[in-house]
Amino acid sequence: MTVRSQAVGEYGERLAARHLEESGYRLLARNWRCPGGELDIVAVDPHGTLAIVEVKTRRGLAYGHPFEAITPVKLARLRRLAGAWLAERPHRGEVRLDVVAVTLVPRGAPRLEHLAGVDW
């Protein structure tokens, strides 16, 4: 990953975190790492559901919509990582996967789209 693409990803994660907080989510972790990988954001929604949030940021749509990067392989990895998180920090409620797509545009505000409860 280049420095520029890493900076774009970090910027998208900051925007997504702010969006979630403004939507009433309580952030528990950002960039949580374990030997199996990293979870972008772990949060609790206003109803008490634990949300594992994957953030995908793109500088336009030339390489497809950010949601297109959520493949079956990626979903399987996120399930394993969610299990690792829960092994360390049990949660007594529902758990779901959310995806926040951030599309940066040359002029204007970035576009954020939040899918809550992606089938995994």
Backbone as a ProteinNet text record, in pm:
[ID]
protein_1_A
[PRIMARY]
MTVRSQAVGEYGERLAARHLEESGYRLLARNWRCPGGELDIVAVDPHGTLAIVEVKTRRGLAYGHPFEAITPVKLARLRRLAGAWLAERPHRGEVRLDVVAVTLVPRGAPRLEHLAGVDW
[TERTIARY]
85.4	0	89.6	58.8	139	102	191.1	165.2	38.3	20.2	-98.4	-226.2	-227.2	-348.9	-375.4	-269.4	-287.2	-348.3	-303.2	-358.4	-505.4	-539.4	-679	-764.3	-715.6	-788.9	-808.5	-703.5	-713.8	-813.8	-811.8	-907	-1050.3	-1073.1	-1206	-1250.8	-1159.4	-1194.5	-1229.8	-1159.6	-1194.7	-1334.7	-1363.9	-1497.6	-1604.8	-1577.9	-1675	-1696.7	-1589.1	-1601.2	-1686	-1660.8	-1739.8	-1886.5	-1912.7	-2050.2	-2120	-2051.1	-2110.2	-2140.6	-2045.4	-2068.3	-2185.6	-2193.7	-2304.9	-2438.2	-2432.1	-2553.1	-2587.1	-2512	-2542.7	-2466.8	-2369.8	-2288.4	-2184.3	-2150.4	-2041.8	-1924.6	-1816.8	-1700	-1623.3	-1594.5	-1516.8	-1371.1	-1347.4	-1210.2	-1201	-1083.2	-1049.8	-918.6	-913.5	-793	-746.4	-842.2	-808.8	-738.3	-623.4	-542	-525.9	-515.3	-480.4	-396.7	-342.9	-261.6	-334.5	-466.8	-542.2	-573.8	-548	-578.4	-625.9	-706	-749.1	-896.8	-964	-1100.1	-1090.6	-1155.8	-1147.6	-1211.4	-1336.5	-1409.6	-1496.5	-1499.3	-1592.7	-1673.1	-1805.7	-1891.4	-2019.4	-2090.4	-2222.4	-2322.7	-2425.5	-2525.2	-2619.3	-2706	-2795.6	-2887.4	-2905.5	-2992.8	-2915.8	-2783.7	-2702.9	-2643.1	-2660.5	-2602.3	-2456.1	-2371.7	-2230	-2214.3	-2151.5	-2130.8	-1982.2	-1948.5	-1814.2	-1822.3	-1746.9	-1762	-1638	-1658.5	-1553.1	-1569.8	-1461.9	-1465.8	-1387.8	-1449.9	-1384.7	-1388.2	-1271.4	-1260.7	-1200.6	-1259.8	-1208.3	-1203.2	-1108.5	-1096.1	-1169.8	-1295.9	-1376.3	-1421.6	-1489.3	-1548.8	-1480.9	-1364.1	-1293.7	-1265.5	-1244.7	-1216.2	-1335.7	-1454.1	-1575.5	-1615.3	-1736.3	-1789.7	-1717.2	-1696.7	-1628.6	-1694.5	-1825.8	-1893.7	-1850.1	-1806.1	-1764	-1639.6	-1568.4	-1448.3	-1481.6	-1607.8	-1649.3	-1683.9	-1585.9	-1598.4	-1629.8	-1668.1	-1688.8	-1563.2	-1446.7	-1322.6	-1307.3	-1337.3	-1328.8	-1430	-1550.7	-1652.7	-1609.5	-1548.8	-1501.1	-1393.2	-1303.4	-1197.4	-1257.6	-1357.4	-1422.5	-1494.5	-1554.5	-1618.2	-1514.7	-1399.1	-1292.8	-1243.5	-1226.3	-1179.3	-1283.6	-1411.1	-1517	-1514.2	-1491.1	-1479.5	-1362.6	-1250.2	-1134.1	-1164.5	-1232.9	-1272.3	-1362.5	-1463.1	-1558.7	-1494.7	-1390.9	-1321.1	-1252	-1208.5	-1142.6	-1240.7	-1352.5	-1448.6	-1589.7	-1637.9	-1772.1	-1879.2	-1978.2	-2089.6	-2218.5	-2309.2	-2432.3	-2549.3	-2523.2	-2632.6	-2605.8	-2679.4	-2662.6	-2530.4	-2480.2	-2357.7	-2388.2	-2344.3	-2366.8	-2247	-2243.6	-2140.3	-2201.4	-2136.4	-2174	-2059.5	-2092.5	-1990.4	-2019.3	-1917.3	-1928.6	-1841.3	-1904.4	-1833.1	-1811	-1686.9	-1652.2	-1598.4	-1665	-1619.6	-1575.9	-1448.8	-1394.6	-1415.2	-1455.5	-1480.1	-1386.1	-1350.6	-1256.7	-1305.4	-1434.1	-1490.9	-1613.6	-1620.9	-1737.1	-1704.7	-1805.2	-1789.4	-1782.7	-1706.5	-1703.8	-1844.3	-1872.3	-2002.2	-1986.6	-2066.7	-2065.5	-2195.5	-2182	-2297.6	-2275.4	-2375.2	-2364.1	-2465.1	-2413.2	-2497.6	-2488.5	-2597.9	-2601.3	-2656.5	-2587.8	-2637.2	-2611.8	-2489.8	-2452.9	-2457.2	-2513.6	-2523.9	-2385.3	-2347.2	-2213	-2220.9
-117.4	0	123	215.9	337.2	431.4	525.7	624.5	702	735.2	811.2	731.2	604.3	524.9	499.4	486.7	471.3	598.6	714.7	841.4	855	812.5	817.4	727.3	607.3	514.6	569.8	628.8	687.2	802.8	884.6	995.1	941.6	840.3	779.7	722.9	660.4	605.7	716.6	829.3	942.4	994.7	1007.6	1053.1	954.7	825.7	723.4	726.1	739.5	744	863.9	977.7	1097.3	1076.5	1017.8	988.8	897.7	793.3	700	768.9	846.6	917.4	1014.4	1085.1	1178.1	1104.4	975.8	893.3	822.2	851.7	795.9	670	629.6	512.4	550.4	452.9	470.1	387.5	455.2	385.7	316.6	189.3	112.1	98.6	91.8	74.9	120.1	169.4	199.2	129.6	66.1	-4.3	-107.7	-186.5	-294	-405.3	-444.4	-546.4	-670.2	-782.4	-909	-983.4	-1100.3	-1171.5	-1200	-1207.1	-1238.9	-1120.6	-999.4	-882.7	-765.8	-681.2	-556.3	-529.5	-479.7	-428.8	-276.3	-215.2	-70.3	1.1	-33.1	30.9	-74.4	-70.6	-151.1	-50.3	-59.8	37.7	-28.5	42.5	-1	100.9	51.3	143.2	190.8	285.8	340	236.9	118.7	14.4	-93.4	-78.2	-174.2	-286.2	-281.4	-383.2	-351	-452.3	-435.9	-435.9	-332.5	-320.9	-330.5	-430.5	-442.3	-364	-255.5	-164.3	-168.3	-209.5	-207.3	-78.7	-5.6	120.4	102	138.1	132.1	271.4	322.1	456.6	449.2	523.9	530.6	676.6	706	840.5	843.9	815.4	810.8	668.5	651.3	521.6	450.6	497.3	437.2	288.5	248.9	108	40.5	97.7	40.6	109.5	81.2	136.7	73.1	147.8	89.6	-37.8	-48.7	-169.2	-294.1	-276.3	-390.1	-458.6	-392.3	-451.1	-550.2	-559.9	-653.1	-786.1	-871	-1001	-1109.5	-1227.6	-1338.6	-1368.8	-1357.6	-1380.1	-1274.8	-1148.4	-1039.9	-1062.9	-1105.2	-1131.4	-1243.1	-1347.3	-1457.7	-1408	-1324.4	-1269	-1181.7	-1101.2	-1016.2	-1099.7	-1212.9	-1302.8	-1355.2	-1398.8	-1448.9	-1340	-1220.3	-1109.8	-1071.9	-1073.5	-1044.9	-1148.7	-1274.9	-1380.1	-1355.3	-1308.6	-1277.9	-1161.4	-1060.2	-946	-994.1	-1074.8	-1122.1	-1217.5	-1288.5	-1376.6	-1294	-1174.8	-1086	-998.5	-964.8	-870.5	-919.9	-1013.6	-1068.2	-959.2	-981.1	-887.6	-967.1	-922.5	-997.2	-954.2	-904.6	-863.9	-908.1	-847.4	-879.1	-822.9	-888.9	-844.9	-842.4	-738.4	-731.8	-666.5	-680.7	-617.6	-499.4	-385.1	-266.4	-234.3	-171.5	-123.4	23.1	105.3	246.2	268.4	314.3	347.8	498	536.7	677.9	698.8	786	817.4	963	983.4	1118.1	1169.2	1292.8	1352.2	1471	1502.4	1612	1745.9	1770.2	1894.8	1859.9	1914.3	1889.6	1798	1776.3	1696.1	1547.5	1472.3	1326.3	1268.8	1160.4	1093.5	971.8	965.7	850.7	773.1	640.2	552.1	445.1	423	331.6	219.3	96.6	-22.2	-90.1	-94.5	-160.2	-300.7	-397.8	-534.9	-606.6	-599.3	-672.1	-821.1	-899.6	-1045.5	-1106	-1169.4	-1229.1	-1369.1
0	0	0	-88.9	-95.7	17.7	42.7	147.6	115.4	-12.4	-51.6	-29.8	-70.7	-52	96.2	175.1	319.7	378.8	333.4	381.6	342	221.4	175.6	264.8	292.9	379.2	519.9	574.9	709	711.1	607	597.5	592.7	510.9	502.7	635.7	709	840.5	939.1	932.5	1019.7	987.3	857.2	817.1	862.8	846.1	886.6	1037.3	1114.5	1260.6	1303.2	1241.2	1275	1239.1	1122.7	1080.4	1181.9	1224.1	1320.3	1452.4	1502.6	1629.1	1616.8	1505.2	1484.8	1471.2	1437	1425.2	1555.8	1662	1793	1829.7	1749.1	1780.7	1885.5	1969	2066	2015	1979.4	1926.7	2038.8	2018.2	2115.7	2073.4	1943.2	1894.2	1749.4	1715.3	1576.2	1545.4	1429.1	1384.8	1487	1537.8	1633.3	1557.4	1610.7	1543.3	1629.7	1560.2	1621.5	1517.6	1548.9	1449.3	1317.3	1320.3	1199.5	1110.7	1159	1077.5	1159.5	1097.3	1160.1	1134.1	1237.1	1222.4	1218.1	1120	1106.4	1224.8	1253.1	1362.9	1430.6	1562.5	1640.4	1722.9	1714.5	1780	1827.5	1912.4	1957.8	1906.1	1836.4	1780.9	1891.3	1862	1965.5	2030.9	1967.1	2021.4	2096.7	2108.3	2182.3	2099.7	1968.7	1881.1	1855.3	1868.8	1838.1	1687.1	1633.8	1489.5	1458.7	1379	1323.6	1192.9	1182.3	1069.1	980.5	857.2	756.1	676.3	658.2	584.1	454.3	344.4	213.6	152.3	119	64.1	-75.4	-165.3	-302.8	-346.5	-434.5	-492.9	-625.5	-622.7	-744.2	-771.1	-883.8	-915.1	-1031.5	-1072.5	-1186.2	-1163.9	-1039.1	-1007.6	-940.9	-959.6	-902.7	-773.3	-731	-606.7	-488.3	-381.2	-264.5	-212	-220.8	-172.7	-249.6	-373.2	-454	-397.9	-309.1	-249.2	-137.6	-100.5	5.1	-60.9	-70.5	-136.8	-34.1	-78	15.4	99.4	40.7	115.7	224.8	191	289.1	401.4	367.5	469.3	563.6	509.5	594.1	689.7	639.9	725	835.5	801.8	901.9	1007.4	967	1064.7	1163.6	1111.2	1199.8	1294.3	1241.2	1325	1430.1	1392.8	1490.3	1602.1	1565.3	1666.7	1759.8	1706.7	1790.6	1884.2	1833.1	1917.6	2031.9	1997.3	2097.5	2197.4	2157.2	2250.8	2359.6	2324.2	2420.4	2496.8	2432.7	2490.3	2463.7	2542.5	2517.9	2513	2428.5	2412.5	2424.7	2507.3	2533.4	2446	2332.3	2245.2	2103.2	2014.1	1873.2	1822.4	1718.4	1651.5	1502.3	1435.9	1292	1224.5	1092.9	1011.1	937.9	949.1	872.2	777.7	667.5	575.5	547.3	559.2	523.1	400.1	292.9	170.3	168.1	143.8	132.7	-8.3	-82	-217.2	-218.1	-249.4	-257.7	-399.6	-410.3	-541.4	-559.3	-684.8	-707.7	-651.8	-663.3	-609.7	-527.7	-409.7	-326.6	-210.1	-129.4	-8.4	-43	34.7	14.6	33.5	-35.4	-22.8	66.2	172.4	263.4	247.4	239.2	234.4	341.2	423.7	536.4	518.6	501.2	496.9	633.1	703.3	834.2	816.9	873.5	870	739.6	690.5	569.7	600.6	510.9	531.5	525.7	634.2	640	683.8
[MASK]
++++++++++++++++++++++++++++++++++++++++++++++++++++++++++++++++++++++++++++++++++++++++++++++++++++++++++++++++++++++++

